[in-house]
């Protein structure tokens, strides 16, 4: 249960930062940002794990957790870009 809460918070933060990096009118507001962020965080965390970095919710090593969080943000940016391409919205904003 705690890891689910961590993923929701991490997803929201990753989605929020992805929207700050790639601003634009996507519609959906808070809910869409959170959902895209969670999906991106999971994908980015998975890719980071494949590359040898632990998931961002691994608190045993804060440095690696920060790297995992960066992968989560990158994943959220990629998911946001794919969403914009799929819905016909401009990737550049």
Buried (B, 14 or more C-beta within 10 A) or exposed (E): EEEEEBBBBBBBBBBBBBBEEBEEEBEEEEEBBBBBBBBBBBBBBBBBBEEEBBBBBBEEEEEBBEBBBBBBBBBBBBBBBBBBEEEEBEEEE
